[in-house]
């Protein structure tokens, strides 16, 4: 199948259904609670009108999706070396994306797209919001051919031919994954990682359930504080123990399920000059990225993962030319879960061209401990002591306060012992963490700017801080020897100015 990308073309006609379903989905999500309450409290006539209204919304969505399909075109401009998108129904938008700025192309397939047999193609650049560059319905062969053409080089004058496409297909079949993660490894990853994210997810889910139950009770005029009374009457040592055990089981199960959904059939392979990453259970995601555009390479381990020889890796790319949101930062970071030591080294060599050599290690001053101990141990302890004298009801729980002090003090001390920076000729490695100990690796020529700071009361002690600003985020080293920090800064600035390497 040959496609001339120099001529404007539309998405697959299936995009009408995809875009219509997307609009309806957004409406249902925004109006879910009001719609649920309306359905519960309405009579049959009102429900009929509501059903007709929803049908009308569906028809309007499909009509809008049809016109959006007609107005959406994309093509490659060989003269200007740009990928051009025209879109918009009521307000037209013309996007010109320089090919050299494209750092990542994602080919995804959600559940509905999998049923219809199409893919979505998303383009991330260093200067455009990625959400604006999203082709939601495209034929698979066209998607992969376009992806290859956008990322195999900066020159788009040679548009794909049938012979080139056949060669690409043959090469794709012959690829051997560098990293291929099976079900047993995913199970280990799910049981040993992402505890913080799962705890936050469980707290959010629990709050949402509690809030929705309260809203339903209010809707039926039957809210007399039953939930609050249930929790108050049910708190005992045995119930707390059972609750804690249940939370641990739910936490581990949540971790495993999330890991399988996101990373099922994970494969990483080298494809020409790029890395090809694919994974996903229900929604298949394929990503092609240039190793040279990775700004920070990170790998981490916790205690359990160290015992079984697993690493979690993250390849951090440049953000867009605006202050990125948390979701945008995560979307630019490519995660490789559960690789072994050999696979980790192979990925490092592909991204960095060589394994980072050993260098000089710099450690923080012990005053690193002062502020964290004061604000997270001393201040809460003073507040608890004050309340302890005024409220007799909390006195039996002093043991929890002791446990808190011991645990937090230990965590701060571990953070201090793991806070290190290793500097060599070609690399900077920042180590940090409490449970998950991470190593962040950058090359000096990818530093965008450097800032140093020093508290007034640290001047005589010659203690200061340094922050390395990159296009993928900041790396900070705190409470180091300030004279050594200034020497390192001069060395890094020299490396940035004298190198001929590009940062992307």
C-alpha positions in Angstrom: 0.0 0.0 0.0 1.5 3.3 -1.1 0.5 6.7 0.3 1.7 10.0 -1.0 2.0 12.1 2.2 2.8 15.3 0.2 -0.9 15.6 -0.7 -3.5 16.6 1.9 -5.5 13.6 3.1 -8.2 12.8 5.7 -8.5 10.4 8.5 -10.3 7.1 8.1 -14.0 7.5 7.8 -14.3 5.5 11.1 -13.1 8.7 12.7 -16.7 9.9 12.5 -17.7 7.2 15.0 -14.6 7.7 17.1 -15.0 11.5 17.4 -18.7 11.2 18.0 -18.2 8.6 20.8 -15.5 10.8 22.3 -17.9 13.8 22.5 -20.6 11.7 24.1 -18.1 10.2 26.6 -17.0 13.6 27.7 -20.6 14.7 28.2 -21.6 11.6 30.2 -18.5 11.9 32.4 -19.2 15.5 33.2 -23.0 14.9 33.9 -22.8 11.4 35.4 -24.0 12.3 39.0 -26.8 14.7 37.9 -28.0 12.1 35.3 -28.0 9.3 37.9 -30.0 11.4 40.4 -32.4 12.5 37.6 -33.0 8.9 36.5 -33.6 7.7 40.1 -36.0 10.4 41.0 -37.9 10.9 37.7 -41.1 9.3 36.5 -41.5 7.4 33.2 -42.5 10.5 31.2 -39.4 12.4 32.3 -37.2 9.4 31.6 -38.6 9.2 28.0 -37.8 12.9 27.5 -34.3 12.3 28.9 -33.8 9.4 26.6 -34.9 11.5 23.6 -32.5 14.3 24.8 -29.6 11.9 25.0 -30.4 10.5 21.5 -30.5 14.1 20.2 -27.0 14.7 21.8 -25.8 11.6 20.1 -27.1 12.7 16.7 -25.6 16.2 17.1 -22.3 14.7 18.1 -22.2 12.5 15.0 -23.1 15.4 12.8 -20.3 17.5 14.3 -17.9 14.5 14.0 -18.8 14.3 10.3 -17.9 17.9 9.6 -14.8 17.6 11.7 -13.8 14.6 9.6 -14.3 16.6 6.4 -12.3 19.6 7.7 -9.4 17.6 9.2 -6.5 17.1 6.8 -2.8 16.4 7.2 0.3 16.2 4.9 4.1 16.5 4.7 5.5 19.6 3.2 8.9 18.6 1.6 10.0 22.1 0.8 9.5 23.6 4.3 10.3 20.3 6.1 7.1 20.5 8.0 4.1 18.3 9.0 1.0 20.3 8.4 -2.5 19.8 10.0 -5.6 21.8 9.1 -8.6 21.2 11.4 -11.6 22.9 13.0 -15.3 23.2 12.2 -16.3 26.6 13.6 -12.8 28.0 14.1 -10.1 26.8 11.7 -6.6 26.0 13.0 -3.5 25.6 10.9 -0.6 23.8 12.5 2.9 23.7 11.0 5.3 21.4 12.9 8.9 21.3 11.9 10.0 17.7 11.4 13.2 18.3 13.3 11.3 19.2 16.5 9.2 16.0 16.5 10.7 14.0 19.4 8.1 11.2 19.8 5.3 9.6 17.9 2.7 7.4 19.6 0.4 5.0 17.9 -2.3 3.9 20.2 -5.4 1.7 19.9 -8.1 2.0 22.4 -11.0 -0.4 22.9 -13.4 1.2 20.4 -10.6 1.7 17.9 -9.6 -1.9 18.3 -13.2 -3.0 17.5 -13.3 -0.8 14.4 -9.8 -1.6 13.3 -8.1 1.9 13.3 -5.4 3.6 15.3 -4.7 7.0 16.8 -1.4 8.8 16.1 -0.1 11.4 18.5 2.9 13.7 17.9 4.9 15.2 20.8 7.3 18.0 20.0 9.5 20.4 22.0 7.4 23.4 21.2 3.8 22.3 20.6 1.1 21.0 23.0 0.9 17.3 22.2 -2.9 17.3 22.7 -3.3 19.5 19.6 -1.5 17.0 17.3 -3.8 13.9 17.5 -5.1 12.0 14.6 -7.8 9.8 16.2 -8.6 7.4 13.4 -6.0 6.3 10.9 -5.3 3.1 9.0 -2.6 0.9 10.6 -0.2 0.7 7.6 -0.5 4.5 7.0 0.1 5.2 10.7 3.3 3.1 10.8 4.5 4.5 7.5 3.9 8.1 8.6 5.6 7.4 11.9 8.7 6.1 10.2 8.9 9.1 8.0 8.5 11.6 10.8 11.2 10.1 13.0 13.8 8.4 10.7 15.5 11.7 9.9 15.1 15.5 9.4 14.7 15.3 5.6 11.2 14.6 4.2 12.1 15.2 0.6 12.2 11.5 -0.1 8.6 10.4 0.4 7.9 6.7 1.0 7.7 4.4 -2.0 6.1 0.9 -2.2 9.6 -0.6 -2.1 10.5 1.4 1.0 7.3 0.4 2.8 7.9 -3.3 1.9 11.5 -3.0 3.3 10.1 -1.4 6.5 7.6 -4.3 7.0 10.4 -6.9 6.5 12.6 -5.1 8.9 9.9 -4.8 11.5 9.2 -8.6 11.3 12.9 -9.3 11.8 13.3 -7.1 14.9 14.3 -8.9 18.1 13.1 -7.1 21.2 15.9 -5.9 23.6 13.4 -6.0 26.5 10.4 -8.3 26.5 8.5 -8.5 29.8 6.4 -11.6 30.5 3.5 -12.2 32.9 5.7 -13.5 35.7 7.9 -10.3 35.6 4.9 -8.1 35.5 3.5 -9.8 38.6 6.8 -9.1 40.4 6.7 -5.5 39.3 3.1 -5.1 40.5 3.9 -6.6 43.9 7.1 -4.5 44.5 6.4 -1.0 43.1 4.1 2.0 42.8 2.8 1.8 46.4 2.4 5.6 46.7 0.3 5.9 43.5 -1.9 3.0 44.5 -2.4 4.5 48.0 -3.4 7.8 46.4 -5.8 5.9 44.0 -7.4 4.0 46.9 -7.9 7.2 49.0 -9.4 9.0 46.0 -11.7 6.0 45.2 -12.7 5.7 48.9 -13.6 9.4 49.1 -15.6 9.2 45.9 -17.6 6.2 47.1 -18.3 7.9 50.5 -19.3 11.1 48.7 -21.6 9.4 46.2 -23.3 7.4 48.9 -23.9 10.6 50.9 -25.3 12.2 47.8 -27.7 9.3 47.1 -28.9 9.3 50.8 -29.5 13.1 50.5 -31.4 12.5 47.2 -33.8 10.2 49.0 -34.0 12.5 52.0 -32.6 9.7 54.2 -29.2 11.1 55.3 -29.1 11.0 59.1 -25.4 10.5 59.6 -25.5 6.7 59.2 -22.1 6.5 57.6 -20.4 8.6 60.2 -22.0 6.6 63.0 -20.9 3.3 61.4 -17.3 4.4 61.3 -17.3 5.7 64.9 -18.9 2.6 66.3 -16.7 0.2 64.3 -13.2 1.4 65.4 -11.5 -1.2 67.6 -8.0 -2.7 67.6 -9.3 -5.8 65.9 -11.2 -3.9 63.3 -8.2 -1.7 62.7 -6.0 -4.8 62.2 -8.5 -6.3 59.8 -8.8 -3.0 57.9 -5.0 -2.7 57.7 -4.7 -6.3 56.3 -7.5 -5.6 53.8 -5.9 -2.4 52.7 -2.6 -4.2 52.1 -4.3 -6.9 50.0 -6.3 -4.4 48.0 -3.1 -2.3 47.5 -1.2 -5.2 46.1 -4.1 -6.3 43.9 -4.5 -2.8 42.6 -0.8 -2.6 41.8 -0.8 -5.9 39.9 -4.0 -5.0 38.0 -2.7 -1.5 37.0 0.7 -3.0 36.0 -0.9 -5.7 33.7 -3.3 -3.2 32.1 -0.5 -0.7 31.3 2.5 -2.9 30.5 1.0 -6.1 29.2 3.1 -7.6 26.3 5.7 -4.9 26.9 8.5 -4.9 24.2 11.3 -2.5 23.5 13.4 -2.9 20.4 15.8 -0.9 18.2 14.3 0.2 14.9 16.8 1.9 12.6 17.8 5.1 14.6 15.0 4.9 17.1 13.6 2.9 20.0 10.2 1.2 19.4 8.2 0.6 22.6 4.8 -1.1 22.7 2.6 -2.2 25.5 -1.0 -2.3 26.8 -3.8 -4.8 27.5 -7.0 -3.1 26.4 -5.4 0.0 24.7 -2.3 -0.9 22.8 0.3 1.9 22.7 3.2 2.0 20.3 5.9 4.7 20.7 8.9 5.5 18.5 11.4 7.9 19.9 15.0 9.1 19.1 17.5 8.1 21.9 19.3 11.4 21.3 16.1 13.3 22.4 16.2 11.7 25.8 17.3 14.3 28.3 17.4 12.4 31.6 17.8 8.6 31.9 16.7 7.3 35.3 16.7 3.8 36.8 15.6 2.9 40.3 15.3 -0.1 42.7 13.7 -0.7 46.1 14.7 -3.3 48.6 12.5 -6.1 47.2 13.5 -5.4 43.6 17.1 -5.5 44.6 16.7 -9.0 46.0 15.1 -10.3 42.8 17.3 -8.2 40.4 14.8 -5.9 38.8 15.1 -2.3 37.8 12.5 0.3 36.7 13.7 2.7 34.1 12.4 6.1 32.9 13.5 7.9 29.8 12.6 11.6 30.2 12.2 13.8 27.2 12.0 17.5 26.6 8.7 19.2 27.6 6.7 21.5 25.4 7.5 25.2 25.2 5.2 26.1 28.1 4.9 25.2 31.8 3.9 21.5 31.6 1.2 20.0 33.6 1.8 16.8 35.6 0.0 14.7 33.0 2.1 16.2 30.2 5.3 15.5 32.1 4.3 11.8 32.6 3.3 11.5 28.9 6.8 12.6 27.9 8.4 10.0 30.2 8.8 6.6 28.7 8.8 3.9 31.4 10.5 0.5 31.2 9.3 -1.7 34.1 11.0 -4.8 35.4 14.2 -5.0 33.3 17.2 -7.0 34.6 20.8 -5.8 34.9 21.8 -6.8 31.4 18.8 -5.2 29.8 19.3 -2.0 31.8 22.9 -1.8 30.6 21.8 -2.4 27.0 19.3 0.5 27.2 21.9 2.8 28.7 24.3 2.0 25.9 21.5 2.7 23.3 20.5 6.0 24.9 23.9 7.3 26.1 26.2 5.5 23.6 28.2 4.1 26.5 27.9 3.0 30.1 28.4 5.9 32.6 31.9 5.6 34.1 32.7 6.1 37.7 33.6 9.6 38.8 34.0 11.7 41.9 31.2 11.4 44.5 30.0 14.5 46.4 28.0 14.2 49.6 25.8 16.7 51.4 26.7 18.3 54.8 24.9 16.8 57.8 22.9 20.0 58.1 20.8 18.5 55.3 18.9 16.9 58.2 18.1 20.1 60.2 15.1 21.6 58.3 13.3 18.3 57.6 13.7 17.2 61.2 12.4 20.6 62.5 9.3 20.8 60.2 8.3 17.1 60.1 9.3 15.9 63.6 9.8 18.8 66.1 6.8 21.0 65.0 4.3 18.1 64.8 5.6 16.8 68.2 5.1 20.2 69.8 1.5 20.4 68.4 0.8 16.9 69.6 2.2 17.8 73.1 0.0 20.9 73.3 -3.2 19.0 72.3 -2.1 16.1 74.6 -2.4 18.4 77.6 -5.8 19.8 76.5 -7.5 16.7 75.2 -7.4 13.6 77.5 -9.1 11.5 74.8 -6.0 11.3 72.6 -3.6 10.4 75.5 -3.9 6.6 75.0 -2.6 7.1 71.4 0.8 8.4 72.5 2.4 5.2 71.1 1.4 6.3 67.6 3.2 9.6 68.1 6.4 7.7 69.2 6.1 5.5 66.1 5.6 8.6 63.9 8.8 10.2 65.3 10.9 7.1 64.9 9.6 6.4 61.4 10.0 9.9 60.0 13.4 10.4 61.6 14.6 7.1 60.0 13.2 8.2 56.6 14.9 11.6 56.7 18.2 9.9 57.7 18.0 7.4 54.8 17.2 10.3 52.5 20.4 12.0 53.7 22.6 8.9 53.2 21.3 8.4 49.7 21.6 12.0 48.5 24.7 12.0 46.4 26.0 13.3 43.1 28.7 11.6 41.0 30.5 13.7 38.4 32.7 12.2 35.6 34.1 13.5 32.3 30.9 12.8 30.3 28.1 12.2 32.8 26.4 13.6 35.9 24.6 11.0 38.1 22.3 12.2 40.9 21.3 9.6 43.5 18.3 10.1 45.8 15.3 8.4 47.4 14.1 6.7 50.6 12.4 3.5 49.5 12.9 3.6 45.8 16.6 4.6 45.3 16.9 6.3 41.9 19.9 7.2 39.7 19.3 10.2 37.4 21.9 10.4 34.5 22.4 13.4 32.3 25.1 14.5 29.9 26.6 17.9 30.6 25.8 19.2 27.1 22.1 18.7 27.7 22.1 21.3 30.6 20.0 24.3 29.7 21.0 26.5 32.6 22.5 26.2 36.1 21.5 28.1 39.3 23.1 28.1 42.7 21.9 29.4 46.0 23.1 29.7 49.6 21.3 30.6 52.8 22.9 33.6 54.6 23.6 31.5 57.7 25.5 29.0 55.6 28.0 31.4 54.2 30.6 30.9 56.9 30.1 27.2 56.8 30.6 27.2 52.9 27.4 25.3 52.3 25.2 25.8 49.2 22.9 24.2 46.6 23.0 23.8 42.9 20.2 23.1 40.4 20.7 21.8 36.9 17.9 22.9 34.6 17.2 20.6 31.6 14.4 20.5 29.0 13.0 17.4 30.9 13.1 18.8 34.4 15.5 19.9 37.1 18.2 18.0 39.1 19.1 19.4 42.5 22.0 18.7 44.8 21.5 20.2 48.3 23.8 21.2 51.1 27.1 20.5 49.3 30.4 22.3 49.7 29.8 25.6 48.1 33.4 26.1 46.9 33.3 22.6 45.2 29.8 23.5 43.7 31.2 26.7 42.1 34.1 24.7 40.6 31.7 22.1 39.2 29.5 24.9 37.7 32.4 26.4 35.9 33.4 23.0 34.6 29.9 22.2 33.4 29.5 25.6 31.7 32.8 25.0 29.9 31.6 21.6 28.7 28.3 23.1 27.5 30.0 25.9 25.6 32.9 23.8 24.1 30.9 20.8 22.9 29.7 20.3 19.4 27.0 17.9 20.4 23.3 19.0 20.2 21.1 18.8 23.2 18.4 17.2 21.0 
